[in-house]
């Protein structure tokens, strides 16, 4: 058999890819497994978005290759969205690059700026893809601790104890996944100052800012941010369009030019119908977010009850699409969630998926109906029965 590349030596299959196969097998065996671990929105996209996709099918250009930089209409839509919702001015021609989901942007950015042996600051806990992509491009992850004690924000004094001379990128993600912690403007200002001091490209991954959060923010709203920071964003969670794969990277035009050098060799443009649908989504008013939040608020209250039944503690001030909860003392995340899966037929994500600081924590998603969450609550009350 042909041997796999060395770059895969320290890269494991994505946890959810592996675990969902196991869940599927249990269901195949007749187990009534309920999955409240995955952040894949179950709600529908706006109807006008779907209609725009359908209408595009009649256009002569619909099935042709599209621009690597997206249609002008989409870039203008992203520009206006950022101005209205974040008070950030962007040049539609040079400071916006649409992506096929923001996840591909993590790879594009890493390939554009990292050489073998370069170092990358990665949050722990944090999105696992930051670390796996860093390893795939043969750079070195340098994990920085996020803890409840600092409200899941970086401790710069602790980070600066490391040799940062080879660090080229720092990944941040606020509102934070998996914890739901919010960064204030003052926190973003500290991040910008830190990046400037150490000549680091700062990348804020920002897909959750409109879910159960009354104050959406972009790091690019901070004065001087464009000198060192870019931002990833996505329509996946905000508009229930996860499977459409519409994202963007925005910021400094020179940085985006370099990213385009990679992207233009990796795909042949986004399907026109999806772009047209995205344009319509970006026009929606704040009432769309408010209606979504009413649904998510009701679900979150049920998840809180589920975590009460599991003897967990959690922060009611955090937002986002998930609830992050601390297990009672001494309990291990993976053994606890496996016990739930095998004994109660309920899958919840162990915090260790997101890093060593996730030990002792679990995460539940709000992407399931109230009826399903009520069924989970029934199964878990009492948990020790």
N, C-alpha and C positions, 0 to 999 in steps of 0.2 A: 504493500500500500504506500502511496506517496505520502511523505511526512508533512505534517502541518508546519506553517511558518513559526519561527522562533517567537515572533511577536505575540503569539497566542499562548505562550507558556504560562503567563501570569494573568490571563484573562479568562474568566469563567463564563459559561452561558448565563445570560441575564436571569436573575432569580425568578421573575414572574413567568418567563418562558418555560422554565423547568417546573415550577410549582403548579402552573395552570394545567400542564399535562397530567400531573398527579390528580388534581381536582377533577379533570375530565374523566380519568380512569375510574375514580370513585363514583362519579355520576353514572358512568356506563355500567358499573356493578349494581346500580340501583340505590346508591346512597343519595339522600335528598340534600345535597350540599348547597349551602347559601354562601355566596362570595361577597363579602363586604370589604375586600382588601384592595380592589383595583379602582383607579381614578379615571374610568372611562365613562363620560357622561351618558346617562340613559335618556335624558330629555332630548326633545327634537330641536333641530336648528330652526331659526325663523322661517316662516313659510315663504316670504319673499326671496329668501336666499335660495331655497330649493327651486322656486319658480324661475329665477334668473339662470340657474344651471340648465333647466329644461329648455328655456327659450334659446339659449346659446347653441343648442344642438342643430338648429336650423341655419346657422350662419355658415357660409362657404369656408371660412377660415377656422372653424371650430376644431377640426381634426388635424390641423397642421402643427408643426413644431412652433413653439412660442419662444419669445425672448428670454434669455437667461436672467434678465433683470425684471421680468414681469411686465405686464402691459402698463402704459402710463396711467391709465385709469385706476389701477390698483395702487400704484405708488402714491398717487394723489390722495386716494382714500386713506392710506396709512398716514400720510402727512396730516390730513385734516383730523383724523382720529387722535393723533398725538397732541395736536394743538388744543382740541376741545377737551380732552380727558386728562392730559398731563401738563398742559401749558408748556409744551416743548415745541420749538420751531425746528423743522427739518426741511432740507432741500429735497424735493421729490426726485430730482434727477440724479443726485449724487450721494445722499445720506440715507437712502433706504434700499435694502436688497431683500426682496421676497424670497422665502425658502419653502421647500416642501416639508413643512413642519420644522419647528425650531430644533428638534433633536438632530437633524442633519447639520444644522449650524454649528453644533458642538464639534462635530468632526471637521467641518470645513475650516473653522477658526483654528483648531488644533493643528491641522495639516498646513495651514497658511503661516503659522508663526513658530511652531515648535520643531527643533532639531533633536536628534538623539542626544540624551544626556541633559537636556534642559529640564528645569523643574517647574512644577505647577502647584499653586496653593488650592487645596480642595477642602470644602467644608465637611466636617464629621460631627453630626450626621448631615447627609446631603444626597443629592440625586446620584445614583451609582454610575451613570453614564459618564460623568466628569472623569472619574478615575479610570474606567475601562478604556475610554478613548485616549486618555493620556498614555496609558500603557501600550495601546495599539500603535501609536506613533513613536513609541520607544523613548518617551520622556518619562520623568520620575515624579510621581505624586508626592506632595508634601502636605499631609493632612493638618488642618488647624481645627482646634477644638471649639465646638459650640455646645454650651451647656445651659441648663435652666437658670443657673446663677447669674449669667450675663444676658438673660432673655434671648438665648440662642443667637447672640451677636458676637463678632470676632473680638478676641482679647489681643489687642495689638502689641502690648508689652510682651506677652507670651510668644506671639508669632515672631517678633524681632529677636528672640533668643536664637533663632535659626540663622544659618548662613543663607541670605536671600540673594546673593550675587548672581545665581544662575536661574532665579525665578523669572519667568517671562509672562505668565498668565495667572490671574487669580479669579476663581469662579465664586460668585456670590449669587444668592437666590432669595429675593424678598419681594412679596411675602414668601416666607420660607416653607419649603417642602422638605421634610414631612411635618414640621412642628406647627406651622401656621403663624409663626412669629412675624411681627411687622417691624420694619425699619423706619425710623423717623428721618427727617431731613438732616438732623444733626449727625445721625449715624452714617448717612451717605456722604456727608462732608468729610467725616473722618476717613472713610474708605478712599475718597478721592485724594485726600492729602497723603495717605499711606502709599497709594499707587504712584503718585508723583515723586514722592521721596525715594522710592526704590525702583523707579522706571519700569513699572509692571503694567501690562494691559489688563484692565479690570473689565470683567464681563458679568453683567447682571442679567440673570435669567428670570423673566418677569411674566409668567403666564397666568398667575393667580390673583392679580391686583383688583379684579372686579367681583370677586366671590366673597360675600360676607365681610366686606371691607368698605367702610364709608369714606376712605381717603386714598384713592388710587394714586400711586406715585411712580415716577420714572427717575432713575438715577441721573438721567440726562437733563433734568430740570435744575440740577445743582450747577452753579457758576463754575466754569472751567472743566466740567465733566468730560466734554468731548475731546479734551487733550489726551485723556488716558482711558476713557471708558466707552464701551459699546453696550448695546442692550439687545437681548433676544426677547421676542414676544411671540404670541401664538393666538390663533382663533379657536383652538381646540376646546379649551375649557370655557372660555368667555361666551362662545356662541354655540356650544354643543356640536362642534365640527371636527372632533378628534380624527375620524377616519378620512376627512378631506385632505389632511396634511397641508395646512396653510400656516406658515410662520413668517418671521421676518427678523433681520438683524438691522439695527439702525445706529447711526452715529457718524463718526469722523469719516469723511469721504475717502481719504487716503487709505485708511484701514480697510474700508469696504472694497476698494479696488483690489487689494491684495487677496481678500476672501473670494472675490469674483474669479480670480485666477484659478482657484481650486474648483469652485462651484461650476464654472463653465466647462470644465473637463469631467464633471461627474454626472450631469443630467442634461436634458435637452429642453428644458422649460416646463412650466406647470400647465396642465390642461386648461384651455381657455374657459370652459364652463365653470371650473372651480374658481378661477380668478374672478369671473363675473359675479359668482355667488358671494365671494369674499367682499367685493366692492359694496354689495348691498348690506352685508352684515355690518360693515364699518360705519354705515350711515345711521344706524339705529341710535335712538335717544337713550337717556339714562333710565327711562321707564322699563326698558328691556332688562337691565341689570336688577332693578327693583323687584320685578316679577320673579326672576330667577331666585333672588335672595329669599323671598317669601317661602318658596318651596324648600330651599336648602335649610332655612332656619327651622322649619318643622322637623326635617330629617335630623338635623343636628341635635335637637332636644331629645329625640329618641336614641341617638347614639350615646348621648350623655347618660341616659337611663341604662343603656346596655353596659357602659363602663362602670356605672354604679353597681350593677349586678355582678360585675367581675372584680369588684373591690379595687378599682383603679382611681387615680386622681388625674385631673386635667385642668387646663386653663381656659375659662370661658371667654377670655378676652381675645383669644387668637382667632384668625379667620381662615379663609381658604377652603379647599374642597375636601379636607380631611380633618379628623380629630386625632390628636396625638395624646396618648395617655400613659401614665406611669403605673406599672404593676406594683402590687403590694410587695413589701421588702422580701428579698431573697428569691423571687421568682425570675426564671430565665425566659427571655422572649420567645425563642424558637421552640423550646419544650412546651411552653404554655400554649402557643398558637397551634402546635401539632396536636396537643391534647384536645383543644377545642374542635379541631378538624375531625379527629378520629372518634371522639366521644359524643360531640354535639352536632357534628356536620355543619360547622360554621368556620369559614376561612377568614381570618383577620391577619394583617401583615405584621410580622415581627420587626421590631425596630432595628435589629441588627442588619437588616437588608441595607440600611442607609449608613452604616459605619459602626465602629466600636462604641461610640457614645450613645448608640441606640439600644444597647443592652439594658434590659429592664423596662423597655417601652414597647407599646404596640400602636398600630395606626389603623383606623377604620375610615372608609370612604363614604361620602354622601351621595354616591352615584347609584343608589338603590331606592326603591319606593318606600313610603311609610309602611305599607302593608308588609313588605318583606322585613323591614326593620322590627316591626311588631312581632313577627314570627321568630326572629332571632331572640328578641327579648323573652318571649315565651319559653324558648328552648333553654335559655340561660338562667331562668328564675325557678328555683335556686340552682346555681351553678354546681353545687356539690351534691345534688340529689342523685 
